[in-house]
Amino acid sequence: MPTPNEILIELKKVKYPGFTRDIVSFGMVKDIEIAHKGVVVTLSAPSANAEVVAQIVEDVRRTAAAIPGVPAVDVHMEQPADTPKMAPGSHRRPVPGVRHVIAVASGKGGVGKSTVAVNLALAMRAAGWRIGLLDADVYGPSVAMMVGAEHRVELTPERRIIPLESFGIRYISMALFVNDETAVIWRGPMVTKLETEFLFNVEWGELDCLVLDLPPGTGDAQLTITQRVALAGGVVVTTPQEIALMDVRRGVTMFQEVGVPVLGVIENMSYHICRKCGARHEIFAHGGGARLARDLGVPFLGELPIVRELREGGDYARPLAAVRPDHPVTAAFRSIAAQIIDGLKRTEA
């Protein structure tokens, strides 16, 4: 009988349907048990698509059964728990005066999450909503740079933080409290305390939606926020290449495990249009975000191209969705914003 590790190596031959990456890399193999009657492989439910699940189970069974010395194969599929996993004693608080709070997340860094969060907030503002923007990335804050930070943060007589306002949205960020050269070297409890202050000790006023730009990944800071504030939904940002898509599933799972509705997936850096010849170049591949969203049973909100104006807008505090209302990418952000607003309205019905 082969060892569990030998079987795991063979299971790397099983590809996730529609992708070249294998199910082991996607983290779907949870356990391999060896018994005298055969092998039991336990998988995590990878998709809401029954056909995808059935294909993976059959491919795992066939691959494991082909290994010499394996008499029989049983494949178990773990289903996500019906009850959200909450930390003991945790409870979700609404943010006073705020109708909806949404979190923009990514499974990994470098996918343009903050750029998307800023322009999405501005697109929702253009739709007539009163919007706030909270930069929850304590170690790498960038929102203030993207929308401008020309004024000092002030406090009310009650020692509550007054957010700055730019392009019609109110915002707060750790970058407003430290200079550009200062490294934030804090342990988890200090980060959690600051994030709580930004949520509940800021004079946000009356808002239709507060957009949270979460740190990349699915660590303690992200889970603390999702478990402490009453979130109306989460949005996951990815790029098309498979190394990023592998982490999308973790981001979606994070929201699902704490009982937060997933409003959808956005594929950033989806393609580039050559300015000279007009040809479309799919630099990081294309369409992976839509396929994975479909397989995970969550909405696909749209794709955003690579354009110089989007990058320059972030670098010079002139975000594209605010200063170029006629730009095609601004139209894409407004389409995504309209879908999110519709989704939030449905949660109120």
N, C-alpha and C positions, 0 to 999 in steps of 0.2 A: 504494500500500500504506500503511495507517495505521501510526503509530508504536506502540511497545510501551505508551507511556503512554496513548494514545488507546484501545487495546484494554483496558488495565487499567480505565479509567473505565467502559467498557461492561460489563465483568465485574462491576462493582458492582451490576448489575441481577440477578445470580444470587444467590438467597437460599439460605441453608443450610436444608435440609428441616426444616419444623416451626418455623422461627424467622423473624422479620422482618429479622434482621441478615444482611448479605451475606457471601459467602465471602472477599472481599478484606479486610473488617474482621476476620474470623476468622483472617487470616494464612495462608490456604491456597494463595494464588497465589505460587509460588516463583520462576518465571521465565517470560518471554515472549520467544520468538525469532522474528525475521522473516527469511524466506528467499524466494527467487524462486518456490519451489513452494507457499508458503503460510506459515501461522503454527503454531508449536509452543508450547503452553501446558503448563507443568509445575506440577502441584499436589502438595501434601503430602497423605498419606493422612489424611482427616479423621475416619474412623470405622472401627470394626470391623464395622459393618453393611454387608453387600454391596449391599443395595438403596439405601442412602443414597449410597454411593460411585458406583454406576451412575447414579443420578439426577443427581448433581452433574456427572459427566463429560458426560452427555448435554446438560444445560443449558448448560454451558460451550461445548461444541461448537456447539450451535444458536445461542447468543448471538454467539459470535465469527464464525460463518459468515454471520450477517446483516449484518455490518459491510461497507459498500461498499468494494470493492477487495481483499477477502480471497478468494483463489481456493480455498483448502482449509485445513482445521483439523485438527491432530493434538494430542490431549490425552494427556500422560504423567502417571501417578500414581506418585509416590514412595512406596515402602513403608518403614516403620520398619526400621532395621537390626536384624538378628537378634542381634548381639553388643552388649552394653551399652557405651556410650561412657564410658570411664574416663580420668581424667587420667594422664599418664605417671608411673609410679612410685607411683601411689596404691594403697592396699590398705585393706580394711575390717577393722576390729578389733571384736571383741565387747566389751561392757562387762562386766567381771568380776562374777559373781554374778547377772547379769540374763538371764532366759530369752528375753525378747522385747523389742525396741525398736521402737516405732512413731512415725511423724512425722505431726503434724497440720499441714496446710499450707493456704494459700489463694493464689490467683493475684493478689489485690489486698487492700488493707486495708479495714477497715470492714465486714467480713462477720460479725463476731462469732467469729472463730477461737479467740481465747483463752478466751472464755466457753465455747465448745464443748469445748475441750481440758480445761479444769478440770472441768466437769461430767461429761465422758466418763470422765476418770480416776476420779472419785468413784463413778460408776456401775459401773466395773469393780471398784473396791474393794468395793462392795456385793455383787458377785457372788462375793466370797471371794478375789479375787486380791490379792497384795501389789504395790502400785503406787507408782512414783516419778513425779515430774513435773518436767521440766526446761524452764525458760523460756529459750529460745534467742534471743529477741528482745532483743538487747543495747541497741538504741537506744530501744525503746519497751516496756520490761518491764512487765507488768501482772499476772502470776500471783500475786506476793506480795500485792498489794492485794486480790485476789479470795479468797485463802485465809487471809490474816492474816500479819503479820510483826512479832510482838511481841518476838522474841528475837534476839540477835546471833548471827551465824554463828561457830562455833568451829572450831578446827583440832585434828587429832590430833597427837601428838608427832612423827609423820612428815610433818607439814605437809600433811596431806590434809584436804579440806573435809568437815565434818560437816553433812549437810543438815538443815533444819528439818522438823518433822512437824506436820501439822494435818489434822484429820478423818480420821486414819488413813493418810494418804499422806505420803511424804517428798518434799520439793521444794527446788529451788534456783533463784535468779533474780538477775540483775544488780541488781535493785532492793534486794536485801539488802546491797549493798556501797556504794551511793550514796544520798544523800538525795533527796527529791522534787524539789528545785530544781536538781539537778546535771544538766547536759546531757552525754551521753556523746559526745565528739567524737573518734572513733577512726577510723583507716584500717583497710582490710581485714585486713592481717596481724595486727593487735592483736585484732580481733574473732574471727578464726579461732583465735588462741591461747587466748582466754578460753573459747570454745565447747569446745575440746579439753580444757581444764582441767575444765569442768563435766561433761564426759562421762567422763573417765578419771582425774580426780584428786578425785573425790567418793566418800565412803564410802557408797555406795548400799546396801550389804548384799545380802541375798538378796531379789530381786524377781522376780515373775512377768512384769511388764511395766514398762518405762520409757517414759512418754509425752513426746515432744518437742513443745513448742509452737514451731514455726518462725516466723521473721519472715515477713511477707507478701511475695509476689512470688517470683521464681525467679532470684535473683542469686547472687553469689559465696558469701555466707554459707550459703545453702540448699544449694547444690551441694557445698560443702566438707563439710557434715555428711553428706549422702547418700552421699558418696564415701569418707568416713573411718570411719563406724561401720556395723556389720553390722545393717542395718535389716530387720525382718521384714515391714514393709509401710508404706504411706502412706495417709492419709485426707485428702481434699480437701474443704474447707468452702466453700460458695457461698451466695449469695442468689439469688432467682429472676430478677431483672432481667437483661437480656441483656448489659449492660456488665460484669456480674460473671461471667456464663456464658462470655463470650469468654475470660476469664482462667482458667476452670476447665480448659480444654483445655491451656493452658500448664502448669498444675500437674500434670495427669495425664501430660503428655508429659515433664516433668522427671523424674518417678519412673520412667517407662518407659525413658527414654534412659540412665539409670544402673542399670537392671536391678533396680529395687525394685518388688515387687508392689504394685498399687493395691488396697487393701482396700475402698475404696468412696468414694462422694460423699455428703455430707450437705447438705441444703438448709435453711439457717437463715433466720429471719424469713419463713417461708413464707406465713403468714397471721395474721390477728388476729381473735379472737372478742370482739365487743362485750359488755361486762359488763351493759349495760342491756337490750339487745334480743336478745342471743344470736346476732346475725347474723354471718356470717363475711365478713371483708373481706380481699381479696388485694391488699394495698397495693403490693407490688413485683412483681405478676403471680404466677403459680403454675405449678408443674410443670416448669419449665425444667430444673431439676437432674436430675429423673428422666429426661427425654427425652435430655439430653446424655449422662448416664451410660449409657443404653441404646445410644446411637449410638456411644459410645466403647468399648463392650464391657466396662465395669467395673460392679461392683455399686452399686445405689442403696440406701443404708443407712437413709434415712428423712428426714422433714421435721420441722422444729421451728418452732412458732409464735412470734410476738412476744407476750411476756407481761411485765408489770411486775415480777413477782416474780423473774424471771430476771435482769433488769437490777439490781434492788435487791440481790439476793444478791451480785452481783459488786462493787457499790459499797461494801457494808458487811461484806465478808468473811464472808458467810453464804451460801455457794453453795447453790443450790436443790436439787441432787441429794443434798446432805448433810443439810440441815435440814428439807426437806419431802418425805419419802419417799412421801407419799400424793398428791403433785401429779401431774396428767396429764403435764406436761413431764418430770418425773422418770421416769415410766414410759416415755416416748419415749426418753430417754437410756439407760435400762436395756435397752430393746429393741435400740438401736444397739450398746451395749456387748456384748450377748450375740452379735450377729452378728459383731463383730470378734473376740471370744474364740473363736468357732467357726472363723473363718477362720485364726486363729493356730494353733489345735489341728490344723487340716488341714495346715499347713505342717510340723508336727512328725511327721506320720504317714509 
